[in-house]
Amino acid sequence: MCKANIHIKLKSGVHDPQGKVILNTLHTLGFDNVKSVRTSKYFELEIENENNMDLTEQIDKICDEVLANPNIEIYEFNLENHS
Amino acid sequence: MCKANIHIKLKSGVHDPQGKVILNTLHTLGFDNVKSVRTSKYFELEIENENNMDLTEQIDKICDEVLANPNIEIYEFNLENHS
């Protein structure tokens, strides 16, 4: 069994409305020294890998087709072997 | 300036409906070897720290009061100094 840790972020320059709302909330609560907030998504996938294949290509496909929006997001991942 | 990288996950045992939907989607697309999907949130905060204070306590407060739901979520973070 493999574990894929996938981190999907907005490309720099893409607006992050959720981050802006959180920033405003933090300022309202007095956390004035916080200057910016960027939000992102994180996924942990458990993947069966009986033949010890290289899963990189599969995870690229999963990110491109399902998890990320390639127009505005970038992703990075690492794989852990739990054999 | 400091950067705080904050990762907020559901406690183990807490249901993850979004993860379940993604898992079903992946199976529909033929990625049958994916056995589980857990989703989580990630935040990057830029924090001004003129007096080189220890920001740990402040970030704990921010997580407890704003970013995380302590009933069902746990958080971890690290701090990078960008001075």
Backbone of each chain as nested JSON, in Angstrom:
{
  "chains": [
    {"id": "A", "residues": [
      {"number": 1, "name": "MET", "atoms": {"N": [0.853, -1.203, 0.0], "CA": [0.0, 0.0, 0.0], "C": [0.888, 1.252, 0.0]}},
      {"number": 2, "name": "CYS", "atoms": {"N": [0.494, 2.216, -0.831], "CA": [1.202, 3.483, -0.897], "C": [0.317, 4.585, -0.332]}},
      {"number": 3, "name": "LYS", "atoms": {"N": [0.952, 5.608, 0.207], "CA": [0.191, 6.786, 0.586], "C": [0.704, 7.969, -0.231]}},
      {"number": 4, "name": "ALA", "atoms": {"N": [-0.235, 8.646, -0.889], "CA": [0.127, 9.843, -1.65], "C": [-0.358, 11.067, -0.888]}},
      {"number": 5, "name": "ASN", "atoms": {"N": [0.555, 11.975, -0.608], "CA": [0.225, 13.256, 0.034], "C": [0.244, 14.329, -1.046]}},
      {"number": 6, "name": "ILE", "atoms": {"N": [-0.935, 14.875, -1.328], "CA": [-1.07, 15.78, -2.47], "C": [-1.48, 17.159, -1.973]}},
      {"number": 7, "name": "HIS", "atoms": {"N": [-0.71, 18.158, -2.353], "CA": [-0.974, 19.541, -1.916], "C": [-1.311, 20.378, -3.148]}},
      {"number": 8, "name": "ILE", "atoms": {"N": [-2.493, 20.961, -3.161], "CA": [-2.955, 21.731, -4.318], "C": [-3.136, 23.183, -3.918]}},
      {"number": 9, "name": "LYS", "atoms": {"N": [-2.392, 24.057, -4.577], "CA": [-2.405, 25.479, -4.228], "C": [-2.888, 26.302, -5.411]}},
      {"number": 10, "name": "LEU", "atoms": {"N": [-3.436, 27.468, -5.128], "CA": [-3.708, 28.44, -6.179], "C": [-2.386, 28.942, -6.743]}},
      {"number": 11, "name": "LYS", "atoms": {"N": [-2.343, 29.136, -8.055], "CA": [-1.164, 29.759, -8.646], "C": [-0.98, 31.144, -8.03]}},
      {"number": 12, "name": "SER", "atoms": {"N": [0.283, 31.575, -7.907], "CA": [0.515, 32.911, -7.363], "C": [-0.085, 33.909, -8.325]}},
      {"number": 13, "name": "GLY", "atoms": {"N": [-0.737, 34.91, -7.786], "CA": [-1.415, 35.883, -8.634], "C": [-2.907, 35.628, -8.749]}},
      {"number": 14, "name": "VAL", "atoms": {"N": [-3.327, 34.384, -8.483], "CA": [-4.762, 34.083, -8.516], "C": [-5.391, 34.542, -7.196]}},
      {"number": 15, "name": "HIS", "atoms": {"N": [-6.49, 35.256, -7.292], "CA": [-7.151, 35.765, -6.094], "C": [-7.647, 34.625, -5.218]}},
      {"number": 16, "name": "ASP", "atoms": {"N": [-7.615, 34.857, -3.917], "CA": [-8.026, 33.857, -2.937], "C": [-9.076, 34.486, -2.017]}},
      {"number": 17, "name": "PRO", "atoms": {"N": [-10.344, 34.496, -2.465], "CA": [-11.389, 35.185, -1.69], "C": [-11.555, 34.599, -0.279]}},
      {"number": 18, "name": "GLN", "atoms": {"N": [-11.429, 33.268, -0.153], "CA": [-11.565, 32.664, 1.169], "C": [-10.442, 33.158, 2.102]}},
      {"number": 19, "name": "GLY", "atoms": {"N": [-9.245, 33.24, 1.555], "CA": [-8.127, 33.75, 2.34], "C": [-8.349, 35.189, 2.774]}},
      {"number": 20, "name": "LYS", "atoms": {"N": [-8.959, 35.982, 1.886], "CA": [-9.221, 37.395, 2.206], "C": [-10.235, 37.507, 3.347]}},
      {"number": 21, "name": "VAL", "atoms": {"N": [-11.258, 36.657, 3.299], "CA": [-12.267, 36.673, 4.369], "C": [-11.622, 36.303, 5.707]}},
      {"number": 22, "name": "ILE", "atoms": {"N": [-10.761, 35.287, 5.675], "CA": [-10.092, 34.879, 6.915], "C": [-9.197, 36.005, 7.421]}},
      {"number": 23, "name": "LEU", "atoms": {"N": [-8.484, 36.66, 6.495], "CA": [-7.612, 37.775, 6.895], "C": [-8.432, 38.869, 7.575]}},
      {"number": 24, "name": "ASN", "atoms": {"N": [-9.57, 39.222, 6.983], "CA": [-10.424, 40.249, 7.593], "C": [-10.891, 39.816, 8.981]}},
      {"number": 25, "name": "THR", "atoms": {"N": [-11.27, 38.551, 9.105], "CA": [-11.711, 38.036, 10.407], "C": [-10.6, 38.164, 11.434]}},
      {"number": 26, "name": "LEU", "atoms": {"N": [-9.377, 37.796, 11.026], "CA": [-8.248, 37.866, 11.965], "C": [-7.998, 39.308, 12.405]}},
      {"number": 27, "name": "HIS", "atoms": {"N": [-8.129, 40.255, 11.47], "CA": [-7.935, 41.665, 11.842], "C": [-9.027, 42.128, 12.802]}},
      {"number": 28, "name": "THR", "atoms": {"N": [-10.272, 41.693, 12.545], "CA": [-11.369, 42.042, 13.447], "C": [-11.092, 41.54, 14.861]}},
      {"number": 29, "name": "LEU", "atoms": {"N": [-10.443, 40.384, 14.948], "CA": [-10.155, 39.793, 16.262], "C": [-8.873, 40.35, 16.889]}},
      {"number": 30, "name": "GLY", "atoms": {"N": [-8.217, 41.264, 16.188], "CA": [-7.042, 41.906, 16.773], "C": [-5.711, 41.326, 16.331]}},
      {"number": 31, "name": "PHE", "atoms": {"N": [-5.727, 40.361, 15.454], "CA": [-4.465, 39.794, 14.967], "C": [-3.946, 40.641, 13.802]}},
      {"number": 32, "name": "ASP", "atoms": {"N": [-3.585, 41.887, 14.116], "CA": [-3.258, 42.847, 13.056], "C": [-1.926, 42.561, 12.378]}},
      {"number": 33, "name": "ASN", "atoms": {"N": [-1.073, 41.78, 13.026], "CA": [0.241, 41.503, 12.431], "C": [0.184, 40.436, 11.336]}},
      {"number": 34, "name": "VAL", "atoms": {"N": [-0.982, 39.824, 11.141], "CA": [-1.106, 38.87, 10.027], "C": [-1.311, 39.671, 8.748]}},
      {"number": 35, "name": "LYS", "atoms": {"N": [-0.442, 39.5, 7.779], "CA": [-0.439, 40.348, 6.589], "C": [-1.077, 39.685, 5.374]}},
      {"number": 36, "name": "SER", "atoms": {"N": [-1.072, 38.369, 5.325], "CA": [-1.756, 37.699, 4.218], "C": [-2.121, 36.279, 4.609]}},
      {"number": 37, "name": "VAL", "atoms": {"N": [-3.151, 35.773, 3.968], "CA": [-3.59, 34.387, 4.179], "C": [-3.83, 33.767, 2.809]}},
      {"number": 38, "name": "ARG", "atoms": {"N": [-3.186, 32.637, 2.552], "CA": [-3.466, 31.874, 1.333], "C": [-4.004, 30.509, 1.757]}},
      {"number": 39, "name": "THR", "atoms": {"N": [-5.094, 30.113, 1.134], "CA": [-5.681, 28.814, 1.461], "C": [-5.306, 27.803, 0.379]}},
      {"number": 40, "name": "SER", "atoms": {"N": [-5.258, 26.556, 0.771], "CA": [-5.014, 25.513, -0.212], "C": [-5.618, 24.203, 0.27]}},
      {"number": 41, "name": "LYS", "atoms": {"N": [-5.541, 23.203, -0.602], "CA": [-6.186, 21.925, -0.298], "C": [-5.141, 20.839, -0.188]}},
      {"number": 42, "name": "TYR", "atoms": {"N": [-5.473, 19.854, 0.594], "CA": [-4.528, 18.77, 0.839], "C": [-5.303, 17.456, 0.823]}},
      {"number": 43, "name": "PHE", "atoms": {"N": [-4.773, 16.465, 0.134], "CA": [-5.449, 15.172, 0.038], "C": [-4.467, 14.055, 0.392]}},
      {"number": 44, "name": "GLU", "atoms": {"N": [-4.957, 13.088, 1.137], "CA": [-4.163, 11.887, 1.416], "C": [-4.879, 10.69, 0.798]}},
      {"number": 45, "name": "LEU", "atoms": {"N": [-4.205, 10.027, -0.125], "CA": [-4.802, 8.883, -0.822], "C": [-4.051, 7.607, -0.443]}},
      {"number": 46, "name": "GLU", "atoms": {"N": [-4.799, 6.584, -0.107], "CA": [-4.191, 5.265, 0.045], "C": [-4.396, 4.503, -1.252]}},
      {"number": 47, "name": "ILE", "atoms": {"N": [-3.291, 4.028, -1.798], "CA": [-3.331, 3.41, -3.126], "C": [-2.686, 2.03, -3.071]}},
      {"number": 48, "name": "GLU", "atoms": {"N": [-3.426, 1.045, -3.559], "CA": [-2.89, -0.306, -3.62], "C": [-1.902, -0.386, -4.776]}},
      {"number": 49, "name": "ASN", "atoms": {"N": [-0.782, -1.017, -4.531], "CA": [0.263, -1.058, -5.554], "C": [0.949, -2.409, -5.515]}},
      {"number": 50, "name": "GLU", "atoms": {"N": [0.197, -3.439, -5.935], "CA": [0.657, -4.821, -5.787], "C": [1.934, -5.103, -6.568]}},
      {"number": 51, "name": "ASN", "atoms": {"N": [2.072, -4.473, -7.734], "CA": [3.229, -4.78, -8.584], "C": [4.352, -3.761, -8.45]}},
      {"number": 52, "name": "ASN", "atoms": {"N": [4.275, -2.961, -7.372], "CA": [5.302, -1.936, -7.159], "C": [5.55, -1.077, -8.394]}},
      {"number": 53, "name": "MET", "atoms": {"N": [4.464, -0.672, -9.025], "CA": [4.562, 0.216, -10.18], "C": [4.952, 1.618, -9.712]}},
      {"number": 54, "name": "ASP", "atoms": {"N": [5.45, 2.407, -10.649], "CA": [5.647, 3.832, -10.381], "C": [4.28, 4.515, -10.494]}},
      {"number": 55, "name": "LEU", "atoms": {"N": [3.799, 5.056, -9.396], "CA": [2.454, 5.641, -9.387], "C": [2.427, 7.104, -9.814]}},
      {"number": 56, "name": "THR", "atoms": {"N": [3.588, 7.656, -10.128], "CA": [3.664, 9.086, -10.432], "C": [2.703, 9.496, -11.543]}},
      {"number": 57, "name": "GLU", "atoms": {"N": [2.691, 8.677, -12.617], "CA": [1.858, 9.023, -13.767], "C": [0.375, 8.985, -13.395]}},
      {"number": 58, "name": "GLN", "atoms": {"N": [-0.007, 7.969, -12.596], "CA": [-1.405, 7.864, -12.175], "C": [-1.818, 9.069, -11.322]}},
      {"number": 59, "name": "ILE", "atoms": {"N": [-0.941, 9.475, -10.429], "CA": [-1.304, 10.599, -9.549], "C": [-1.365, 11.898, -10.344]}},
      {"number": 60, "name": "ASP", "atoms": {"N": [-0.477, 12.042, -11.326], "CA": [-0.587, 13.204, -12.222], "C": [-1.971, 13.237, -12.875]}},
      {"number": 61, "name": "LYS", "atoms": {"N": [-2.422, 12.074, -13.361], "CA": [-3.738, 12.012, -14.008], "C": [-4.851, 12.36, -13.022]}},
      {"number": 62, "name": "ILE", "atoms": {"N": [-4.771, 11.801, -11.812], "CA": [-5.802, 12.075, -10.796], "C": [-5.85, 13.573, -10.48]}},
      {"number": 63, "name": "CYS", "atoms": {"N": [-4.688, 14.182, -10.373], "CA": [-4.658, 15.629, -10.079], "C": [-5.231, 16.416, -11.246]}},
      {"number": 64, "name": "ASP", "atoms": {"N": [-4.796, 16.087, -12.454], "CA": [-5.228, 16.858, -13.627], "C": [-6.712, 16.685, -13.898]}},
      {"number": 65, "name": "GLU", "atoms": {"N": [-7.235, 15.463, -13.673], "CA": [-8.622, 15.191, -14.071], "C": [-9.632, 15.417, -12.963]}},
      {"number": 66, "name": "VAL", "atoms": {"N": [-9.206, 15.301, -11.704], "CA": [-10.19, 15.322, -10.615], "C": [-9.888, 16.382, -9.549]}},
      {"number": 67, "name": "LEU", "atoms": {"N": [-8.685, 16.373, -9.033], "CA": [-8.452, 17.156, -7.811], "C": [-8.143, 18.631, -8.068]}},
      {"number": 68, "name": "ALA", "atoms": {"N": [-7.418, 18.909, -9.134], "CA": [-6.96, 20.283, -9.347], "C": [-7.624, 20.903, -10.571]}},
      {"number": 69, "name": "ASN", "atoms": {"N": [-7.68, 22.186, -10.581], "CA": [-8.077, 22.939, -11.77], "C": [-6.806, 23.521, -12.379]}},
      {"number": 70, "name": "PRO", "atoms": {"N": [-6.296, 22.887, -13.442], "CA": [-4.986, 23.285, -13.97], "C": [-4.919, 24.739, -14.436]}},
      {"number": 71, "name": "ASN", "atoms": {"N": [-6.073, 25.351, -14.67], "CA": [-6.055, 26.753, -15.088], "C": [-5.582, 27.681, -13.97]}},
      {"number": 72, "name": "ILE", "atoms": {"N": [-5.947, 27.362, -12.749], "CA": [-5.639, 28.282, -11.652], "C": [-4.857, 27.643, -10.51]}},
      {"number": 73, "name": "GLU", "atoms": {"N": [-4.646, 26.336, -10.59], "CA": [-3.991, 25.661, -9.469], "C": [-2.747, 24.891, -9.904]}},
      {"number": 74, "name": "ILE", "atoms": {"N": [-1.833, 24.754, -8.978], "CA": [-0.683, 23.878, -9.177], "C": [-0.713, 22.804, -8.085]}},
      {"number": 75, "name": "TYR", "atoms": {"N": [-0.053, 21.689, -8.328], "CA": [-0.024, 20.654, -7.295], "C": [1.382, 20.106, -7.133]}},
      {"number": 76, "name": "GLU", "atoms": {"N": [1.613, 19.566, -5.948], "CA": [2.843, 18.82, -5.703], "C": [2.458, 17.626, -4.831]}},
      {"number": 77, "name": "PHE", "atoms": {"N": [3.228, 16.573, -4.911], "CA": [2.898, 15.41, -4.072], "C": [4.153, 14.623, -3.735]}},
      {"number": 78, "name": "ASN", "atoms": {"N": [4.042, 13.831, -2.691], "CA": [5.068, 12.846, -2.407], "C": [4.393, 11.514, -2.108]}},
      {"number": 79, "name": "LEU", "atoms": {"N": [5.157, 10.446, -2.258], "CA": [4.636, 9.097, -2.076], "C": [5.362, 8.41, -0.933]}},
      {"number": 80, "name": "GLU", "atoms": {"N": [4.604, 7.762, -0.067], "CA": [5.202, 6.963, 1.001], "C": [4.84, 5.507, 0.769]}},
      {"number": 81, "name": "ASN", "atoms": {"N": [5.829, 4.636, 0.887], "CA": [5.561, 3.211, 0.746], "C": [5.236, 2.605, 2.099]}},
      {"number": 82, "name": "HIS", "atoms": {"N": [4.069, 1.985, 2.215], "CA": [3.692, 1.314, 3.467], "C": [3.575, -0.178, 3.196]}},
      {"number": 83, "name": "SER", "atoms": {"N": [4.684, -0.835, 2.855], "CA": [4.56, -2.248, 2.487], "C": [4.744, -3.127, 3.71]}}
    ]},
    {"id": "B", "residues": [
      {"number": 1, "name": "MET", "atoms": {"N": [9.588, 39.181, 8.835], "CA": [8.336, 38.508, 8.438], "C": [8.468, 37.002, 8.632]}},
      {"number": 2, "name": "CYS", "atoms": {"N": [7.423, 36.415, 9.184], "CA": [7.385, 34.969, 9.372], "C": [6.346, 34.368, 8.45]}},
      {"number": 3, "name": "LYS", "atoms": {"N": [6.564, 33.136, 8.067], "CA": [5.527, 32.415, 7.357], "C": [5.107, 31.211, 8.188]}},
      {"number": 4, "name": "ALA", "atoms": {"N": [3.806, 31.097, 8.427], "CA": [3.277, 29.948, 9.155], "C": [2.575, 29.033, 8.167]}},
      {"number": 5, "name": "ASN", "atoms": {"N": [2.986, 27.782, 8.14], "CA": [2.339, 26.757, 7.314], "C": [1.479, 25.9, 8.234]}},
      {"number": 6, "name": "ILE", "atoms": {"N": [0.171, 25.999, 8.063], "CA": [-0.761, 25.367, 9.002], "C": [-1.569, 24.3, 8.274]}},
      {"number": 7, "name": "HIS", "atoms": {"N": [-1.546, 23.089, 8.815], "CA": [-2.253, 21.967, 8.2], "C": [-3.337, 21.496, 9.165]}},
      {"number": 8, "name": "ILE", "atoms": {"N": [-4.57, 21.532, 8.705], "CA": [-5.706, 21.179, 9.564], "C": [-6.394, 19.946, 9.0]}},
      {"number": 9, "name": "LYS", "atoms": {"N": [-6.424, 18.884, 9.801], "CA": [-6.985, 17.608, 9.34], "C": [-8.169, 17.212, 10.205]}},
      {"number": 10, "name": "LEU", "atoms": {"N": [-9.058, 16.439, 9.646], "CA": [-10.092, 15.791, 10.443], "C": [-9.443, 14.782, 11.377]}},
      {"number": 11, "name": "LYS", "atoms": {"N": [-9.958, 14.709, 12.61], "CA": [-9.487, 13.661, 13.511], "C": [-9.761, 12.302, 12.881]}},
      {"number": 12, "name": "SER", "atoms": {"N": [-8.9, 11.343, 13.158], "CA": [-9.151, 10.001, 12.609], "C": [-10.45, 9.483, 13.211]}},
      {"number": 13, "name": "GLY", "atoms": {"N": [-11.242, 8.863, 12.392], "CA": [-12.547, 8.394, 12.864], "C": [-13.681, 9.334, 12.486]}},
      {"number": 14, "name": "VAL", "atoms": {"N": [-13.357, 10.596, 12.202], "CA": [-14.395, 11.531, 11.77], "C": [-14.671, 11.305, 10.285]}},
      {"number": 15, "name": "HIS", "atoms": {"N": [-15.944, 11.184, 9.937], "CA": [-16.309, 10.949, 8.546], "C": [-15.888, 12.115, 7.652]}},
      {"number": 16, "name": "ASP", "atoms": {"N": [-15.527, 11.772, 6.428], "CA": [-15.054, 12.768, 5.465], "C": [-15.898, 12.628, 4.19]}},
      {"number": 17, "name": "PRO", "atoms": {"N": [-17.086, 13.241, 4.162], "CA": [-17.987, 13.059, 3.015], "C": [-17.372, 13.52, 1.695]}},
      {"number": 18, "name": "GLN", "atoms": {"N": [-16.608, 14.613, 1.74], "CA": [-15.979, 15.097, 0.509], "C": [-14.978, 14.067, -0.021]}},
      {"number": 19, "name": "GLY", "atoms": {"N": [-14.225, 13.475, 0.887], "CA": [-13.282, 12.433, 0.493], "C": [-13.99, 11.23, -0.124]}},
      {"number": 20, "name": "LYS", "atoms": {"N": [-15.154, 10.896, 0.446], "CA": [-15.925, 9.749, -0.071], "C": [-16.413, 10.027, -1.497]}},
      {"number": 21, "name": "VAL", "atoms": {"N": [-16.868, 11.256, -1.731], "CA": [-17.325, 11.62, -3.081], "C": [-16.174, 11.525, -4.074]}},
      {"number": 22, "name": "ILE", "atoms": {"N": [-15.011, 12.019, -3.668], "CA": [-13.849, 11.96, -4.561], "C": [-13.471, 10.504, -4.827]}},
      {"number": 23, "name": "LEU", "atoms": {"N": [-13.5, 9.677, -3.781], "CA": [-13.179, 8.253, -3.951], "C": [-14.128, 7.608, -4.964]}},
      {"number": 24, "name": "ASN", "atoms": {"N": [-15.423, 7.883, -4.83], "CA": [-16.387, 7.321, -5.785], "C": [-16.101, 7.797, -7.203]}},
      {"number": 25, "name": "THR", "atoms": {"N": [-15.777, 9.089, -7.333], "CA": [-15.451, 9.632, -8.655], "C": [-14.249, 8.916, -9.246]}},
      {"number": 26, "name": "LEU", "atoms": {"N": [-13.211, 8.7, -8.427], "CA": [-12.003, 8.033, -8.919], "C": [-12.32, 6.604, -9.371]}},
      {"number": 27, "name": "HIS", "atoms": {"N": [-13.193, 5.911, -8.622], "CA": [-13.558, 4.545, -9.029], "C": [-14.335, 4.561, -10.346]}},
      {"number": 28, "name": "THR", "atoms": {"N": [-15.248, 5.554, -10.489], "CA": [-15.998, 5.685, -11.738], "C": [-15.051, 5.875, -12.922]}},
      {"number": 29, "name": "LEU", "atoms": {"N": [-13.951, 6.573, -12.69], "CA": [-12.993, 6.846, -13.767], "C": [-11.998, 5.702, -13.969]}},
      {"number": 30, "name": "GLY", "atoms": {"N": [-12.122, 4.643, -13.161], "CA": [-11.261, 3.479, -13.369], "C": [-10.063, 3.398, -12.44]}},
      {"number": 31, "name": "PHE", "atoms": {"N": [-9.927, 4.355, -11.539], "CA": [-8.787, 4.304, -10.602], "C": [-9.168, 3.424, -9.409]}},
      {"number": 32, "name": "ASP", "atoms": {"N": [-9.345, 2.128, -9.691], "CA": [-9.887, 1.23, -8.674], "C": [-8.899, 0.908, -7.565]}},
      {"number": 33, "name": "ASN", "atoms": {"N": [-7.623, 1.138, -7.817], "CA": [-6.634, 0.817, -6.786], "C": [-6.546, 1.873, -5.68]}},
      {"number": 34, "name": "VAL", "atoms": {"N": [-7.273, 2.987, -5.835], "CA": [-7.311, 3.981, -4.756], "C": [-8.291, 3.484, -3.701]}},
      {"number": 35, "name": "LYS", "atoms": {"N": [-7.828, 3.309, -2.476], "CA": [-8.634, 2.66, -1.44], "C": [-9.251, 3.654, -0.463]}},
      {"number": 36, "name": "SER", "atoms": {"N": [-8.664, 4.824, -0.295], "CA": [-9.292, 5.821, 0.577], "C": [-8.781, 7.206, 0.208]}},
      {"number": 37, "name": "VAL", "atoms": {"N": [-9.608, 8.195, 0.489], "CA": [-9.249, 9.595, 0.26], "C": [-9.622, 10.377, 1.516]}},
      {"number": 38, "name": "ARG", "atoms": {"N": [-8.657, 11.082, 2.079], "CA": [-8.937, 11.993, 3.187], "C": [-8.601, 13.4, 2.732]}},
      {"number": 39, "name": "THR", "atoms": {"N": [-9.523, 14.333, 2.986], "CA": [-9.281, 15.718, 2.594], "C": [-8.87, 16.531, 3.824]}},
      {"number": 40, "name": "SER", "atoms": {"N": [-8.118, 17.568, 3.59], "CA": [-7.757, 18.456, 4.69], "C": [-7.47, 19.846, 4.15]}},
      {"number": 41, "name": "LYS", "atoms": {"N": [-7.243, 20.764, 5.067], "CA": [-7.059, 22.17, 4.688], "C": [-5.656, 22.621, 5.039]}},
      {"number": 42, "name": "TYR", "atoms": {"N": [-5.2, 23.576, 4.272], "CA": [-3.844, 24.065, 4.459], "C": [-3.868, 25.584, 4.328]}},
      {"number": 43, "name": "PHE", "atoms": {"N": [-3.203, 26.264, 5.232], "CA": [-3.18, 27.73, 5.21], "C": [-1.737, 28.215, 5.31]}},
      {"number": 44, "name": "GLU", "atoms": {"N": [-1.424, 29.234, 4.524], "CA": [-0.13, 29.899, 4.641], "C": [-0.359, 31.332, 5.079]}},
      {"number": 45, "name": "LEU", "atoms": {"N": [0.178, 31.683, 6.239], "CA": [-0.003, 33.029, 6.785], "C": [1.327, 33.769, 6.794]}},
      {"number": 46, "name": "GLU", "atoms": {"N": [1.319, 34.994, 6.308], "CA": [2.484, 35.86, 6.485], "C": [2.231, 36.731, 7.706]}},
      {"number": 47, "name": "ILE", "atoms": {"N": [3.163, 36.684, 8.636], "CA": [2.969, 37.364, 9.916], "C": [4.159, 38.27, 10.207]}},
      {"number": 48, "name": "GLU", "atoms": {"N": [3.85, 39.534, 10.5], "CA": [4.895, 40.472, 10.866], "C": [5.342, 40.173, 12.291]}},
      {"number": 49, "name": "ASN", "atoms": {"N": [6.642, 40.192, 12.499], "CA": [7.148, 39.815, 13.821], "C": [8.362, 40.682, 14.141]}},
      {"number": 50, "name": "GLU", "atoms": {"N": [8.077, 41.964, 14.344], "CA": [9.16, 42.936, 14.499], "C": [10.056, 42.644, 15.693]}},
      {"number": 51, "name": "ASN", "atoms": {"N": [9.478, 42.153, 16.762], "CA": [10.269, 41.955, 17.987], "C": [10.746, 40.514, 18.154]}},
      {"number": 52, "name": "ASN", "atoms": {"N": [10.686, 39.759, 17.049], "CA": [11.12, 38.362, 17.113], "C": [10.498, 37.597, 18.274]}},
      {"number": 53, "name": "MET", "atoms": {"N": [9.213, 37.811, 18.465], "CA": [8.488, 37.088, 19.508], "C": [8.305, 35.629, 19.079]}},
      {"number": 54, "name": "ASP", "atoms": {"N": [8.018, 34.794, 20.05], "CA": [7.606, 33.43, 19.742], "C": [6.131, 33.479, 19.33]}},
      {"number": 55, "name": "LEU", "atoms": {"N": [5.863, 33.128, 18.082], "CA": [4.497, 33.248, 17.556], "C": [3.64, 32.012, 17.824]}},
      {"number": 56, "name": "THR", "atoms": {"N": [4.219, 31.024, 18.461], "CA": [3.505, 29.751, 18.649], "C": [2.153, 29.948, 19.326]}},
      {"number": 57, "name": "GLU", "atoms": {"N": [2.163, 30.751, 20.392], "CA": [0.921, 30.94, 21.16], "C": [-0.141, 31.639, 20.3]}},
      {"number": 58, "name": "GLN", "atoms": {"N": [0.293, 32.634, 19.525], "CA": [-0.652, 33.346, 18.662], "C": [-1.251, 32.404, 17.615]}},
      {"number": 59, "name": "ILE", "atoms": {"N": [-0.428, 31.563, 17.04], "CA": [-0.949, 30.666, 16.002], "C": [-1.877, 29.613, 16.611]}},
      {"number": 60, "name": "ASP", "atoms": {"N": [-1.548, 29.163, 17.809], "CA": [-2.487, 28.272, 18.508], "C": [-3.853, 28.957, 18.65]}},
      {"number": 61, "name": "LYS", "atoms": {"N": [-3.84, 30.233, 19.044], "CA": [-5.105, 30.966, 19.207], "C": [-5.846, 31.084, 17.878]}},
      {"number": 62, "name": "ILE", "atoms": {"N": [-5.109, 31.43, 16.825], "CA": [-5.722, 31.584, 15.501], "C": [-6.356, 30.263, 15.05]}},
      {"number": 63, "name": "CYS", "atoms": {"N": [-5.66, 29.169, 15.291], "CA": [-6.211, 27.864, 14.903], "C": [-7.442, 27.534, 15.736]}},
      {"number": 64, "name": "ASP", "atoms": {"N": [-7.345, 27.727, 17.043], "CA": [-8.455, 27.357, 17.926], "C": [-9.68, 28.235, 17.688]}},
      {"number": 65, "name": "GLU", "atoms": {"N": [-9.462, 29.525, 17.404], "CA": [-10.595, 30.454, 17.331], "C": [-11.151, 30.63, 15.922]}},
      {"number": 66, "name": "VAL", "atoms": {"N": [-10.32, 30.418, 14.914], "CA": [-10.762, 30.765, 13.554], "C": [-10.648, 29.6, 12.566]}},
      {"number": 67, "name": "LEU", "atoms": {"N": [-9.477, 28.995, 12.487], "CA": [-9.234, 28.086, 11.364], "C": [-9.757, 26.675, 11.571]}},
      {"number": 68, "name": "ALA", "atoms": {"N": [-9.659, 26.174, 12.795], "CA": [-10.006, 24.768, 13.036], "C": [-11.253, 24.653, 13.897]}},
      {"number": 69, "name": "ASN", "atoms": {"N": [-11.906, 23.547, 13.762], "CA": [-12.99, 23.176, 14.672], "C": [-12.431, 22.12, 15.627]}},
      {"number": 70, "name": "PRO", "atoms": {"N": [-12.082, 22.532, 16.852], "CA": [-11.38, 21.621, 17.756], "C": [-12.162, 20.35, 18.089]}},
      {"number": 71, "name": "ASN", "atoms": {"N": [-13.469, 20.361, 17.865], "CA": [-14.26, 19.159, 18.131], "C": [-13.929, 18.024, 17.169]}},
      {"number": 72, "name": "ILE", "atoms": {"N": [-13.666, 18.373, 15.931], "CA": [-13.482, 17.319, 14.928], "C": [-12.15, 17.416, 14.184]}},
      {"number": 73, "name": "GLU", "atoms": {"N": [-11.387, 18.479, 14.451], "CA": [-10.154, 18.664, 13.678], "C": [-8.936, 18.798, 14.588]}},
      {"number": 74, "name": "ILE", "atoms": {"N": [-7.802, 18.415, 14.049], "CA": [-6.517, 18.666, 14.706], "C": [-5.674, 19.522, 13.765]}},
      {"number": 75, "name": "TYR", "atoms": {"N": [-4.701, 20.212, 14.315], "CA": [-3.84, 21.022, 13.453], "C": [-2.382, 20.832, 13.832]}},
      {"number": 76, "name": "GLU", "atoms": {"N": [-1.538, 21.098, 12.849], "CA": [-0.105, 21.148, 13.106], "C": [0.45, 22.284, 12.261]}},
      {"number": 77, "name": "PHE", "atoms": {"N": [1.554, 22.865, 12.696], "CA": [2.106, 23.967, 11.893], "C": [3.615, 24.042, 12.076]}},
      {"number": 78, "name": "ASN", "atoms": {"N": [4.239, 24.705, 11.126], "CA": [5.638, 25.071, 11.303], "C": [5.812, 26.529, 10.91]}},
      {"number": 79, "name": "LEU", "atoms": {"N": [6.878, 27.109, 11.399], "CA": [7.153, 28.528, 11.17], "C": [8.458, 28.688, 10.411]}},
      {"number": 80, "name": "GLU", "atoms": {"N": [8.43, 29.548, 9.38], "CA": [9.667, 29.878, 8.664], "C": [9.965, 31.352, 8.889]}},
      {"number": 81, "name": "ASN", "atoms": {"N": [11.216, 31.637, 9.182], "CA": [11.618, 33.038, 9.35], "C": [12.087, 33.601, 8.019]}},
      {"number": 82, "name": "HIS", "atoms": {"N": [11.459, 34.667, 7.568], "CA": [11.888, 35.336, 6.326], "C": [12.4, 36.72, 6.67]}},
      {"number": 83, "name": "SER", "atoms": {"N": [13.483, 36.802, 7.419], "CA": [13.92, 38.141, 7.832], "C": [14.925, 38.698, 6.847]}}
    ]}
  ]
}
